[in-house]
């Protein structure tokens, strides 16, 4: 029997490939068919910008342009807001630039008024720097840097107070971090990210990047998929930030990585598109089970990606 997910998630947005410079919006019931309304990405970038979504508004940050015969490599500080109105008309607003130009960074919503970015790369190499954007003030400010300069971090907001950074890639030799870092946004006087020492289940945690992460409950963060030892994995871990315990969670149907996707979430379901075959994975938070809801709803070589957050 087909799940009626539309009651939980009204619509998702997809990022198309950089060459076509479009992203698309569709109702969840339409994800088996890429028949959607397309909109242009609101500025000129071709790779590894990041986005978050709050209801009908999508925030775009950073990204870059590769080195060509005609122009040098570039990285952007740009912040754009793309609002989709009820009649599907749109409004694009250029906001204050980030403090640092970056691509390959991670971006999350901590509260409906606060966005954070962490790490990434620019012309200086990998970055440890992190920034906070206060939406109603249209203002970026630097916050505590990570302990390591790295890109492709799995960044998770937790309890509307904490940020957790899992893994990432450290340098041009693609060495992978095994660190879990935590930043307490409410206690910024210390201005540090703490290294989290996993207690029970420490052996489960491996060096990884491109994993999916999200707050699953008031005492649990779910970490799923990603790349470990140069291979995509299907494992799923449950991490309790209070006790620092890590246990094995429900395995995904197939190995996958989430390097150009973010989850869409509702009271019951987590929805995310993988980078291996472009399958839409569905996680039921009540039954704690994964399944592939739709096969190949994007082409990973060209870049359709589900990105959605709901409040």
N, C-alpha and C positions, 0 to 999 in steps of 0.2 A: 504494500500500500504506500502510495506517495505521501511523504510528510508535507503538511501544510506549514511551511516555514514563514510564509508571508505575514502571519500574525505577529511573529517575533521580530523579523527584520523586514522593513518595508522595501528598502532598496540598497544596493551596493554600488560602488563605483570602481571602474576598471581603468588601469593605465595601459594605454596602447603602446606600440613600439615607438622608439625615439624618432625614427625616420618619418613616420606619418604625423607625429606630434598631436595625437588625439588621446583623450580618455573618454570612457563611455559610462552611462548610467543605465541601470536596468533594475526592474523588480526582481526579487529573489526567484519568483516562479519562472523567470525567463532565462535563467542561467544555463539551461541546456541548449539554448539557441543564442548565439551572439547576434541578436537583433535588438540593438539598443540605440539610444540617442547619443551621438558623439559630440564632444566639445573639444576645442583646441586647448592644449596645455598653455597656460597664460604667459609663458615667457620662453626664451630660447635656451634650452639646455638639452643635451642629448643623452646623459647618463647619470644614474645614481643621485638624483635629487630624492627628497623624501616627502611624504605627505602624511597628514592625519585628518580624520574627519570627525566633526562634531555636528550631529544631526544633518542639516542640509548644507553645511559649509565645509569646504575642503581647504586646508592650508598646505601650500607648497613651499619648500625651503631648499636653497642651495642647488647643487648639481654642477655639472661641468661640460666643457667642450674639449674634445681631444686635439692633440697636435696634428696639424695638417700642413701641406705645402704652402698654404696661404696665410695661416694664422697660428699663433702660439697656443699651447695648452692653456685653458682658462678654468677658473673656479668661481662660483657665484656666492654672494651674500644675500641674494634676493629672498624676500618673503612675499608671497601673494596669497590673497584670499579669494576663493571662487565660491560664490553662493548660488545655489540652484533654487529658484523660486517655485511656488506651487504650480504655476502655469508653465513650468519648464523653461521660462526665460532665465537669464543668468546675469550676474553682476560680478565683475572682477575688480579688485581693489589692490593696489600696490601698498604694502605696509612697510614699516621701518626695516631696513636691512639687518641681518644678523651682524654680530660684532666681528665674526671671522668667516671668511669664505671657506666653504667645505662641500665635499661630496662623499659618498659612501658612509654617511653618518646615520645615526639612529635618532628617531624623533617619536615622542609619545605625548599623550594628553595625561596630565596629572589630575587636573580639575578642569571644568569647562572654561575657566579663565586663565589657565596656565599650561603652556607647552614647554617641553624641554628637548634640547638636542644634545648629543654626546658623541665625541670622537669624530672619526672620518679621516679624510685626506685633503690636502691642497698642495700647492707648489713646494711647500716646506717638507712634505712627507706626511706620515700619519700624525694624528692629533690626539692630545689628551684633553683638550679644552672642552668645556660644556657651557651651555647658555640656557637662560630662562626667558620666555616671552610672556609678558602679561598682556592679555588681549585687550582689555578695556583701556589700558594705558598706551597701547601700541608701542611697547618698549621692550627691547632686548637688554639683558645684562649678563655679564659673565658670572658664573658660579664656580664652585670647587672643581678643579680638574681631576680626571681619572688618575689612578696610579700608573697606568700604562698608556702609551700612545698607540691607538689601534683603530681599525675600521671594522665594519660588518659586525658590530656588537648586537647581541640580542638584548634589547632594552625593555624593561617592564616597569610600569607604574604600579605601586601597591599601597592600598589603604589611603589613597589621596594624600600621602605624606612621604613615601619612600620611593626611590628609584633603585632598581637592581639592574646591573650590567653583567650579562653572562658571556664569557668567552670573547671571541673576536680574533682578528688577525693583526699581528704585531708589526711586521716590517715587510720590506720588499722581497725577502726570502720566503714570505708566507708562513712564518712560524706562528703557531696558534696558541692563544692564551688559555690557561686553565683557571684563570681567576674569576671569582664572583665578587663584584664590588657593590657596596650599598651606600647611598647618599640620603641622609635624613634632611629633607627640605625644611622641616620645621625647626631644625637646630643648625643653622648655617654659621653660627659663630665659630665652630671648629673648622669649617671650610675644608673638609676632607671627605673623600670616599673611603669607607672602611672595607678592608679585605675580609670577606666572610669565610671563616674556617668551617667547612661542613663537618658536622658531628656524626651522628648515626648515618650510615649509608655513604660515607665519604668515597669509598671505592667505586661507587656508581658514576661519579662525576668525572668526565673525560674532557680533554681539550676539544672544543668544538666552536663552530660558527654557523651562521645562517639557520639557527634554530628558531622555532616559533616559541614565544613566551607570553603568558598573560596571567593576571590574577584570577584564580578560579574560585576562591572562597576567602573569607577573612583570615584563614590560616594556611593558605596553599597557593603556590605559584606552579603552573604546569609548564614544563619545558619539553618540547617535542620536535623530533626530526633534526635536521641539520646535517653538517658534515663533520665526521670524526675519522681521523686517519685517512683523509682524502676520499672517503666514501660517504654517500648519503645513508642515513640510518633511519630506522622505523621505531626506535625506542622512544619512550615517553617517561619522564621523571616528574615526581611530585615533591616540591620543596616547601618546607614549613619555615618561614623566616623567623618565627619566635624561638623554636627549638633548634633550628639549623639542621633538622633531620631531612634526609632525602630517601625516598622509597621509589620502587618501580611502579610506574603507572601503566595504564592500558596501552598496548602496542598499536601502532598505526597499521592500516591494511598493507601498506607498502612503504619502502624507504622514500624519503622526500626531503627537500630543503626549501627554505622560504626566503630566498634572497631578493625577490622583487615583490613580495606580498606581505600583507598584514591581515590580521583576523577581523572578521565581523562578529559581533557578539550580541546575544540576547539573554533573556532570563534562562532559557533552556539550552540553547545551542551555541557552539562556536563554529564559524565557517571560515575556511582558509583555502586558498589555491596554492598548490605545490609547483615547484619549478622543474620537476622531472618530466612529467607528461601534461601538466596543466590541469590536473584533476581537482575537483572541488571536494575537499575533505570536510566532513561534518562530525563534530564531537558533541555527544549528548551529555550534558553536565549532570544529569540525574542518574542515568544508567551507567555513566563512565565508560562509554563505548564509542569507538571511531567507526565510520564507514565512508566509502566514497559515494557521495550523493550524485555527482555528475562526472562523466568522463570527458577529459580533454576539452574544457571550456575555454582554454587559451592555448596559444602556441608559444612555448617558452623561448623559442628563438626570436620571437618578435615582440613579446612582452605584454599580453593582457594580464592584469593582476588585480585580484580582489583587494580592496582596501576599504575598511569601514570600522568605525567605532560608534556605539550608540550609548546615549545617556538618558 
